[in-house]
Amino acid sequence: MSLGWLSFLMEVEYQEEFIRNSRGVQLFTCRWLPSSSSPKALVFLCHGYGMECSEFMKAVGTGLAGAGYAVYGMDYEGHGKSDGRRCYIRKFGNVVADCDRFFKSICVKEDYINKSRFLYGESMGGAVALLLHKRDPTFWDGAVLVAPMCKISEEMKPSPLVVNILTQVEDIIPTWKIVPTKQIVDTAFRDPVKREEIRHNKLIYQDKPRLKTALELLRTSMELEDSLSKVSLPFLVLHGEADTVTDPEVSRALYERASSVDKTITLYAGMWHGLTSGEPDDNVEKVFSDVITWLDHRAHERPGRSPSIRNITCVDASPSPKVKRWPSGATAERRPSGGFCFGWKGRTEPHSAL
């Protein structure tokens, strides 16, 4: 799949670094920066379960940076290029805490301290974004939530009997890959060519979920479903109506129940879970424009604002970050995911105090 639609955007610089979290685990981070101008605002990527930032979310990072945003991503512990047991989430709060620490260490930089900051979360990353907001309700200026994991679809969830059995043994065999579930690649990504490309991305975890991980995801989604009314930041939520991985009805509930004054929902008829990576190419440009427009209307300088950040420490394990430049007019190489593949026939229901 060619990403030639990116060619109209400005030149983008890509960098990679490693940091260590509070538990001493080395985590991979990356960033896409507009080369020729100061960024409009900051966007922080929260990837999905088993996914990673540098390849799977490349089009998202490049597209947003090409539109003038500084984009930062981090592979969670046990994901992508980060250290840790593959896709083992002992405590979901650790993922949120790691993101909070890294993202805020960027926001506190002198050049960025008065920039608006947005969260961008896909699937499980949507849950991470909402929990980051819950952790510090006034810090973030908005969020783009793509098929967020506010509830796991009944088609993907183990039966209550199985959940009960697994809960009884989770502390005995927490890392075992024994949770029965459908193969997520087959159920999430609609386009068959892209589906096979994703299947061959070695950085993506595609084995059965580990016991503790699955139960942490289930508990987190239940917690979020029960606290939708506490969401107060501006948000754009996007969901495919044919999604069988995360439940689009809960995105509707989020839109209806959130206390946010500024909230927008876009639902896409016939579309699956992988909105930015598994849909046909002809869906890309319109929705990419929609996302950028939403951000552009909310990205502005905040003179004199000082973030409430304390005790921020990031240990750099890579003093000379890897740097790449994508010149203006270049076409990005083929990759395992498309960028912003949503739908031409999406339905948008904006809401605001105005």
N, C-alpha and C positions, 0 to 999 in steps of 0.2 A: 504494500500500500504506500503510495507516494503521499508525502505531506506537503505538496507544492503550494497548498493554500496558505502556508506560513510565509511564503516568499515576499508578500507585501509588507511584512512587519519589519521593524528596525533590527539592527545587528544585536545579537545576544552573546554574552560571555557566560560560559559554563565552568564551574569550579567544584572541586570535591575536597573534603577534609574529614578527619576523624576526631571525635571527642570521646571523653569517658564520662559515664553517668555516675551517680552517687554510689553505685554498687561496684564501681571499678570496671564495668564492661565497656569495651570499645564500640562506639556507635558510628556508623557511616552517615555523613551529612553531605548535601549538595546544594548548589544554588545556581539560578539562572538570572543574570543581571542585564539590563539594557546598557549597552556599551557607550552610547553617545549622549546620554542625558541622565539627570537625577531622576530616580524612580518616582512615579506618582504616589505609590503607597507600597506597603509590604503585604505579601501573600504567603501563608505558611501551609504547606501541603501535609495532609494526614492520609496516608495510604490505607488500603483495605487489608483484610485478613490474608496472610500469606503472600502479600504483594511487596513491592519495593518502589523506590522513587526514581533511580537513575535511568532505567530503561522503560519500565512500564508506564511511568508518568512523564516521560520526556516531552511528549507533545503538549501536555498541559503546562509544564514549566516553561517550555520554549514559547508557546503561544502567549502566555500571560506576560512573560518578560518582553517579548516582541511588541506587546501592546503598551509597554512602559512600566511594568511592575517588577519590583525585586521579589523573586520567588525563592523560598527556602524549603527544603525537605529533609527528612531524616528517616532512615530505616530503623524501625523499632528493634529492640533487643530480640535476637533470634530470627530476624527477617533480613532478606536481601544480603547486603554486604556487611551488616553488623555482626558482631560476635554473639555468642549465646546458643543454647540448644535450639535447633530449628523449629520455629513456630510454636515454642512453648511459652505460654503466658501464665506464669504462676499467680500473678496478681494484676488485674487490669489497671489498677491504680498506678502501678509502676510505669506503664506505657504513658499514661496521662502526665505523670510527674516528670518523666524524661522530656516529653514534648514541651511542657510548660517551662522547664528550666532552659532548654536550648532556644526556644522561640523568644523568650524574654531576654536572653543574653544578646540576641540580635536587636531587639527593639530598643535596648538601652544604649546602643551605639550613638555617638554624637550626631552623626549624619542622619540618623533615623528617628531620633527621640520624639520628633514632632510629626512624624508620618502616620497616617492612618494605617491600621493593621487589621488584616482579614484572615480568617481561617478558611481553608478549602479542604473538605473531607469527603472521601469516597467510601461508601459501604461502611465497614467497621471504622474507617477514618471519620465518618460522620458522627459516630458515637464518641470518638476521641475529641472531636471539635466541640460537641455539645458539653462534654464533661470538662473541657478546658474553660468554657464559658461559665459553667456552674462553679468551677473552682475560683474564678475571679470575674464576677458578673459584669463589672463595668470596664474591664480592660480592653476587650476586643470591640472593634468598630463594625463588625459584621461577619457573616459566614455564608459560604456557598456549600450546600449539602447535597451531594449527588448520591441518590439511592441510599440514604443513611440507614444504619443499623439501629433503628429505634425498636424494632421487633424482628425476630427471625421468622421467616415465612413458615407456616405450618407444614408445607411440603418439604422443608429442609430440617425441621426440628425432630429429634427423636421422640418417640412416644412417652407419655408420662411414666409408664412402667419402666422403660429403659432409663429414663432420667433418674428415677428413684434408685435403681440398682447402681448406676454409675456414681451417684452422690455418696453412696455408702462405701465405695472403695476409692474415692478420689485421692485421699491422703495416703493410700497404700501403694497405688500404681499411677501417680499423677501424670507421668510422661508417656504412658502407653498409648499407642495409636490404635485405639479400639472403638472409637465412637462411630456407629453406623450412620452414614449420610450419603447423599447423592454426590457425584463428582461435580464440583463447582464449576470447572471449566466448561463442561457440557451444558450446564444450566444457566450460566451467566452471560455467555458471549454468543450473540446471534449469528454473526457472519462466519461461515465455515473456514474461510482462509485465515482470518484473524484468530479464530479459535485455535487452529493448529499452530500458529506462530506463538501464541501465549503458552500452549502446551509444551513447546520446546524452549521456553525461557527458563534456564536452569536456576535463576535467582528466585523464581516463584515456587512456593511450597505447594505440592499437589498430592501429598499423601493424606491418609485419614487424619482427622483432627486428634490431637492428644487429649486425654481425658480431662485434665485440669483446664486446658485451654477452652475446650468446648463448654464446660460448665461456667467458666468465667464470662464467656461471650453471652451465654444464656442469661446469667444473672444481670449482666450489664444492660442487655436489651430490655429486660423486665424493669430494671430500675429507671431507665429512661422513659419507657412507656408510661410509667406511673407518675412521672414528674414533668410532663410536657408543658404544663401551665407555668412552670418556673423559667422557661426560656424567654428571655427578654431582649436579646440583641437583634438587630436587623438581620434578616436572612433571606436567601433564595434557595428553595428546595426543589430538586429536580428528580423525577422518578418515572420509570417505564411502567405502564399499566400491566404489562405481561411479565413483570419481574416475579420470579418464583424463589428468589434468594432472600431478599428483604421485602417486607410487606408494604406496598404502596398505600394501603389504607392508613397505616400509621403516619406516613408523611402527610396525608390529608388531615389526620388528627392533630399532628404537630402544627400545621397551618391554622387550624380552627381553634386550638386550645392555647397556643403560645400567647404570652402576654405582650409580645413584641408589637410595637406600633407600626413598624415598617417590616412587612413580610410579604413574600411572593411565592406562589407554588406553580410549577409547570409540570403537567402530566403528559406523557407521550403514549399515544395509542399504539399498541402492538410492539412496543419496545421492551427489551429484556433488562437485565441487571447492569450489564457492562456498558453504560451509556457513553463513556469516554474511550472505550477500547474495543467494543465488540459489535458495533452497529455499522451499517453501510456508510461509505465515504460521503455520499451526497447529503448526509445529515449534518456534516461538520460545520460549514461556514455560517449558517443561520444561527445555530445555537451558540457557537463561539462568539458571534457578535452580540447575542443576548447576554451572555455572561459578562463580557467586557463592558457592555453598556450599563449593566447593573453595578459593576464595580466603579466605573467612571463617574456615575452619579453620586457615589458615596466617598470617593477618594479625594481628600483635601488635606492641606496642612493644618496642624493644630498648634498654633503659636503658644509657647509658654507651658505646654502640657508636659508634665514629668511623670513617667510611668512608676507605678508602685512596685518596684523591683528591689529585692534585698537578697544578699547572699548568692549572687549568680556566679558560678564557676564553671568554665568549660576548659578541660585539659586537652590541648591540641596535640594529637599524635602524628600529625602530618604538617610540619611547619611550612612547607612549600606546596600549597594546594595545586592540584592538577587543573589546568586551565585550557579550555577550548573556546574558539570563537566561531559563531555561525554568521557569516557575512550576510548583509542585506541582499536579498534576491536569491540566496541559496535554497536548495531543496533538501530538507532533512532526509536522512537515510531511512530505509525501511526498518520498522521496529515492531515489537509485539503488541502495540496498542495504538489505536488512532486517537486523535485529540478531539475532545468535545463532541463525540458522536452521539448526538441526541436525536431529535426528530423534527422533520419539517412540519408534521401535523400535531405538534404539541399544543396543549391547551394551557394558557396562562391566566391565572387569576390574581392580579395584583391587589394589595391591600395597603393602605397607609392612612394616616390621620388626615391627609390632604384629599 
